[in-house]
Amino acid sequence: MPGPAKQLTTRQMKFAQLIVYGVEGNPITKTEAARLAGYSDAPGEGSKLTNPNKYPLVCAFISNLRDEVREKYGVSFEGHLEELGKIRDQGKKDNRNLAAAATTEIARGKVSGYYIDQKIIRHGKIDDLNLDQLYERMKIIKEKNQKVLEAKKLLMSNEEPESKKLPQPPKTNGQDSTS
């Protein structure tokens, strides 16, 4: 059985760009991105392509694209928290409703990937773990992310020296790619 792919296919690159940039700036689902990228089993492929154990190169490419977006628009985690803090302080100081400003800043954070909509049911607390259990958990987390880290290195080594920029989002003229 051959090892993982060493390069992204055109469809994989298009899928990643659609996941990050959406269509005409509007976010789309994994299924929709897979369908627009040309996959026939869109629901299954959309999920598989974002699984780092199955497609680490695709996940690394998505991560690189998101990093580039954050850099382009000057959004950093620290800056985001600082801006939220300023909005909070301004609201306390002036007794004004700054909900719109806060909502806008939270939206910037969502676009940058700092917020993830998911629900996790936890049993136990991290504080309940002893040192050995904590190290074991950290080891498992590192192992889960190792494939993506290796894929990122591979993507960086595959880039041509004269072309360090990642591809731009796909252009659409308002028509569905299937029409």
N, C-alpha and C positions, 0 to 999 in steps of 0.2 A: 504494500500500500504506500503510495507516494506521500511525502511530507507536505507540510503546508505550502501554499503558493508563495512564490518569491516576489511576485508583482501583482498589482491590481489590474483587473480587466476593465475595459471601458464601461461596462454596465455597473460594475462595483463603484467606480469613480463617480458615475452619474448618480447612483443611489446615495452615496455619501454627500454629494453636493446638494441633492434635494433634501436630505435630512437636515442639513445645516442651514441652507438658505431658503428652503421652501419653494413655493411657486409664486412668483411676483411678490416676494417678501412675506407671503403668508405661510405659516407653518403647516406641514402636512404630516400625516401618519406614516409609520413604517410601511404599511401595506400600500398606501397610495404612492410612496416613493419607489417601492419595488415595482409596482405596476408601470409607473412612468419611465422607469429605467429599463423596462423591457422584459421583466421576469413574468413567466406565465403563471407560476404558483405564488402570486404576490403575498398573500397572508403568511405562508410558510417561509418564504425567502426573506421577507422584511424582518421577521423575527430572527432567523438564522444569521443574517448578515450583521446584526448588531450583537451577536454572541461572541465575546472575545476568545472563547475556547474553540469555536469553529472557524471564525474569520478574523483573526487578530489584526491582519493588515487593514481590513476595512475599518475596524474599530479605531486603529491608530490613525488612519487617514481622517476619520470623522473628528477625532480629538485634535489633530493638527489644524483642520479647517476651523474648528471652534476657537483654538488658540489664536489663529490669525484674525478672526473676527473681533475677539477681545482686544487684541493689540491695535487693530485698525481704529476701533471706536474708543480706545483709551479706557476700557473697563477693566479694573483690577479688583480683586476681592477686598483689598484694603481700602481702595478708593470708594468702592460701593458702600462699605460699612461706614466710612467717614461721611459720605453724602447722606446716608440714612440718619446718622447722628446729628448732622447739621439741621436736617428737616425736623427731627424730634426736638432739638434745642430751640429752634425758631418757633415751633408750635407752643412750647412751654412758655417762652419769653413773651410772645405777642398775644397769647390766648386766641389765636386764629385757627381756623380749620385749614390745615395744610394737607388734607387727604389727597388732593389731586397730585401734589408734588410727591408725596410718599408713594402713591400708586404708580406714578411714572418711574420713580427710581426702582421700585420693586420690579416693574416690567423690564427695565434695563438689566437687572440682575437675572431675571428669567431668561432673557434672550442670550445672556452670556453663559447660561448653564449653571448658575449658582443655586438655583432652586430646582428640586426634582419633586414632581407630584407622585408620591407613593405613600402607602401606609405600611408600616412595619409593626407587627405584633411581637413585642419582645417579652421574653420570659427571663427574669433575673436582670441584674444591673451589672455594669462593668465594674462598679465598686465592689461587687460581691466576688469578683474573680481574685484568686491569689496570683502572685507574680508569675508562676509557671504557666497558669492558664492564660494569663494576659499575653505572655510571649508566644504561646501556641496560637492564639487568635491572630496576633500580628503576623506570624509566619504564614498562616492560611491566607490572610488578606494579600500578603506579598506574592504568594504563589498564584493566586487567582489573577493578579494583575501582571504577572511576569510575561505572559505571552504578548500582551499589548505593548509593554515596554520594549520587548525584543522586536516586535513588528515596527515600532516607531523608529528604532535604530536602523532597521532594514530599509524603511522608506527613506530615511535621511541619506543612507549610503547609495540608494538607487537614483537619487536626484542628480541631474546633470549640473555641473558647476555653474554654467552660465544661466541656468534657470532655477533659481532658489524659490521663486514665488509659486504658490499653489494655484491651481486653476481657478478661474473666476466662476461665479454661479452660472448655471445654464440660462440662456436668454429664451424667453417665451414671448410670443405675440398674441397672448390671450386665447390660444387655441389648445385644445387637448391634443397630446401627442398621438392619440389613437385615431384621430379623425383624418 
